[in-house]
Amino acid sequence: MLKRHLIILLLFVTALPAAMAQQYSFKLAKLKYNGGGDWYANKTSLPNLISFCNQHLNMNIAPDEAVVEVGSPELFSYPFVHMTGHGNVTFSDAEAQNLRNYLISGGFLHIDDNYGLDKFIRKEMKKVFPEHEFVELPFDHPIYRQKFTFTNGLPKVHEHDNKPPQGFGILHEGRLVCFYTYETDLGNGWEDQEIYNDPDPIRQQALRMGANIVSYALTQAL
């Protein structure tokens, strides 16, 4: 099981010398789930976010993302797991328990609604934490005030239903274990520019917010 002190040891290794540049400190992973939803969406988003974090936060993250299944013991190998999609999500009881164990022992899950995920993920995360609800985080929460400051919360990347972007969290024993970004499309903003042709200022805001999430997830264990 992933232990908090091991996570800290893993995550806070300083950037390695240039001669050892291929020895990365850790990897980020994308969550593969069942139910038919497109867990594989936004193929260029995580690599671009990783590159941004390495450049602007002086991190040493492996450039290629991993893919990990909800029920796999390999989940515990990754300090930060990203989940996205448009459609249905289902967690078996064993998968929900595995995800719970991962989160309460130091892991972090970022869920980004790519439009259409909301009604499914809320139900499935209730299997993971039946005792908790998603709560909207205030704009003065530290996740909005890492290297980059977002005084009005999440940036808006793409419009869907004329709703404001919202950031929800699941807090277990006072610790934010899951951050859910809704009506913002952050992952689309991380994609290669030619995919959506978003203006660069919008993409930069999306990447900065993504970097804040990664930074917060990796430092809150201290």
C-alpha positions as CSV (number, residue, x, y, z in Angstrom):
1,M,0.0,0.0,0.0
2,L,1.1,3.5,-0.8
3,K,2.3,5.1,2.4
4,R,2.4,8.8,2.9
5,H,6.1,9.0,3.9
6,L,7.0,7.0,0.8
7,I,5.1,9.4,-1.3
8,I,6.9,12.3,0.2
9,L,10.3,10.6,-0.4
10,L,9.3,9.9,-4.0
11,L,7.8,13.3,-4.9
12,F,10.2,15.7,-3.5
13,V,13.4,14.4,-5.0
14,T,15.1,17.5,-6.5
15,A,15.6,17.8,-10.2
16,L,18.4,15.4,-11.3
17,P,21.6,16.6,-13.0
18,A,21.5,16.9,-16.8
19,A,23.7,13.7,-17.1
20,M,20.9,11.8,-15.4
21,A,18.0,13.5,-17.2
22,Q,16.3,10.2,-18.1
23,Q,15.9,9.2,-14.5
24,Y,12.6,11.0,-13.7
25,S,11.3,11.5,-10.2
26,F,7.8,10.1,-10.9
27,K,5.1,9.6,-13.5
28,L,1.5,10.9,-13.8
29,A,-1.2,8.5,-14.8
30,K,-4.5,8.5,-16.6
31,L,-7.3,6.4,-15.1
32,K,-8.8,3.7,-17.2
33,Y,-12.4,2.8,-16.1
34,N,-15.2,0.6,-17.3
35,G,-18.7,1.5,-18.3
36,G,-18.1,2.6,-21.9
37,G,-17.0,6.2,-21.4
38,D,-14.0,7.5,-23.3
39,W,-11.4,7.4,-20.5
40,Y,-8.8,7.8,-23.3
41,A,-10.0,11.3,-24.4
42,N,-7.7,14.3,-24.7
43,K,-4.6,12.3,-25.8
44,T,-2.2,15.2,-25.8
45,S,-3.4,16.9,-22.6
46,L,-1.4,15.2,-19.9
47,P,1.9,15.2,-21.9
48,N,1.5,18.9,-22.4
49,L,0.7,19.6,-18.8
50,I,3.7,17.5,-17.7
51,S,5.9,19.6,-20.0
52,F,4.5,22.8,-18.6
53,C,5.0,21.6,-15.0
54,N,8.6,20.6,-15.7
55,Q,9.3,23.9,-17.4
56,H,7.5,26.3,-15.0
57,L,7.6,24.5,-11.7
58,N,11.0,22.9,-12.0
59,M,9.6,19.4,-11.7
60,N,11.1,16.3,-13.0
61,I,8.1,14.3,-14.2
62,A,8.5,11.6,-16.9
63,P,7.2,13.1,-20.2
64,D,5.0,10.1,-21.1
65,E,1.8,9.4,-19.1
66,A,1.0,6.0,-17.7
67,V,-2.4,4.3,-18.0
68,V,-3.7,2.6,-14.9
69,E,-6.9,0.7,-14.2
70,V,-9.1,1.6,-11.3
71,G,-8.7,-1.9,-9.7
72,S,-5.1,-2.4,-10.4
73,P,-2.4,-2.6,-7.6
74,E,-0.3,-0.4,-10.0
75,L,-2.5,2.5,-9.0
76,F,-0.4,2.9,-5.9
77,S,2.7,3.6,-8.1
78,Y,1.4,7.0,-9.1
79,P,1.1,10.1,-6.8
80,F,-1.3,11.8,-9.2
81,V,-4.0,10.2,-11.3
82,H,-6.1,12.1,-13.9
83,M,-9.5,11.0,-15.0
84,T,-11.6,12.4,-17.9
85,G,-14.3,11.5,-20.4
86,H,-17.8,12.3,-21.7
87,G,-19.8,9.2,-20.8
88,N,-20.7,6.4,-18.5
89,V,-18.4,5.3,-15.7
90,T,-18.8,2.2,-13.5
91,F,-16.7,1.0,-10.6
92,S,-17.1,-2.5,-9.2
93,D,-17.0,-2.9,-5.5
94,A,-13.4,-4.1,-5.6
95,E,-12.4,-1.2,-7.8
96,A,-14.1,1.3,-5.5
97,Q,-12.3,-0.2,-2.5
98,N,-9.0,-0.1,-4.3
99,L,-9.5,3.5,-5.3
100,R,-10.5,4.4,-1.7
101,N,-7.4,2.7,-0.3
102,Y,-5.2,4.6,-2.8
103,L,-6.7,7.9,-1.9
104,I,-6.7,7.6,1.9
105,S,-3.1,6.4,1.9
106,G,-1.8,9.4,0.1
107,G,-2.8,9.4,-3.5
108,F,-4.7,12.1,-5.4
109,L,-7.3,11.9,-8.1
110,H,-8.1,14.8,-10.4
111,I,-11.4,14.4,-12.3
112,D,-12.1,16.6,-15.3
113,D,-15.6,16.5,-16.8
114,N,-15.1,16.6,-20.5
115,Y,-18.9,17.2,-20.7
116,G,-21.4,14.4,-19.9
117,L,-19.4,12.8,-17.1
118,D,-21.1,14.5,-14.1
119,K,-24.1,12.3,-13.5
120,F,-22.0,9.2,-13.7
121,I,-19.0,10.1,-11.7
122,R,-20.9,11.5,-8.7
123,K,-22.7,8.2,-8.3
124,E,-19.5,6.1,-8.6
125,M,-17.5,8.3,-6.3
126,K,-20.2,7.7,-3.7
127,K,-19.2,4.1,-3.8
128,V,-15.7,5.1,-3.0
129,F,-16.6,7.5,-0.2
130,P,-20.2,6.8,0.9
131,E,-19.6,9.0,4.0
132,H,-18.6,12.1,2.0
133,E,-20.1,14.5,-0.6
134,F,-18.5,16.6,-3.2
135,V,-18.2,20.1,-1.7
136,E,-17.4,23.3,-3.8
137,L,-14.1,24.7,-2.8
138,P,-13.9,28.4,-2.0
139,F,-11.9,30.7,-4.3
140,D,-9.4,31.3,-1.5
141,H,-8.6,27.6,-1.2
142,P,-4.8,26.9,-1.6
143,I,-5.4,24.9,-4.8
144,Y,-6.2,28.2,-6.5
145,R,-3.1,29.9,-5.0
146,Q,-0.1,27.9,-5.8
147,K,2.5,29.4,-8.2
148,F,-0.4,30.9,-10.1
149,T,-3.3,32.7,-8.5
150,F,-6.9,32.3,-9.6
151,T,-8.9,34.8,-7.6
152,N,-12.1,33.8,-9.3
153,G,-11.6,30.1,-9.2
154,L,-11.4,27.9,-12.3
155,P,-10.8,29.4,-15.7
156,K,-13.4,28.8,-18.4
157,V,-12.0,27.0,-21.4
158,H,-15.1,25.8,-23.4
159,E,-18.8,26.6,-23.0
160,H,-21.4,23.9,-22.8
161,D,-24.5,24.7,-20.8
162,N,-23.9,28.4,-19.9
163,K,-22.9,27.4,-16.4
164,P,-19.9,28.8,-14.4
165,P,-16.9,26.6,-13.9
166,Q,-16.9,24.9,-10.5
167,G,-14.2,23.1,-8.5
168,F,-15.5,20.4,-6.1
169,G,-13.5,18.4,-3.6
170,I,-13.8,15.3,-1.5
171,L,-12.1,15.8,1.9
172,H,-11.2,12.8,4.0
173,E,-10.0,13.5,7.5
174,G,-9.4,17.1,6.5
175,R,-7.3,16.2,3.4
176,L,-8.4,16.9,-0.1
177,V,-8.1,13.5,-1.8
178,C,-10.1,14.3,-5.0
179,F,-10.5,17.5,-7.0
180,Y,-13.3,17.5,-9.6
181,T,-13.3,20.3,-12.2
182,Y,-16.7,20.9,-13.7
183,E,-17.9,23.1,-16.6
184,T,-14.4,24.2,-17.4
185,D,-12.8,21.7,-19.8
186,L,-9.4,22.1,-18.4
187,G,-8.1,19.0,-20.2
188,N,-9.2,20.5,-23.6
189,G,-7.2,23.5,-22.8
190,W,-4.1,21.4,-22.2
191,E,-4.4,19.8,-25.7
192,D,-2.2,20.7,-28.6
193,Q,-3.3,24.1,-29.9
194,E,-4.3,22.9,-33.4
195,I,-6.9,20.5,-31.9
196,Y,-9.4,23.2,-30.8
197,N,-7.7,26.4,-32.0
198,D,-8.2,28.0,-28.6
199,P,-6.5,31.3,-28.1
200,D,-3.1,31.0,-26.4
201,P,-4.2,33.1,-23.3
202,I,-7.0,30.5,-22.7
203,R,-4.6,27.6,-23.1
204,Q,-2.1,29.2,-20.8
205,Q,-4.7,29.7,-18.1
206,A,-5.8,26.1,-18.4
207,L,-2.2,24.9,-18.1
208,R,-1.5,27.2,-15.2
209,M,-4.5,25.9,-13.3
210,G,-3.5,22.3,-14.1
211,A,0.0,23.1,-12.8
212,N,-1.6,24.4,-9.6
213,I,-3.5,21.1,-9.2
214,V,-0.4,19.0,-9.6
215,S,1.6,21.3,-7.3
216,Y,-1.1,21.2,-4.6
217,A,-1.5,17.4,-4.9
218,L,2.2,16.8,-4.4
219,T,2.8,19.2,-1.6
220,Q,-0.2,18.8,0.6
221,A,1.2,15.5,2.0
222,L,3.8,17.4,3.9
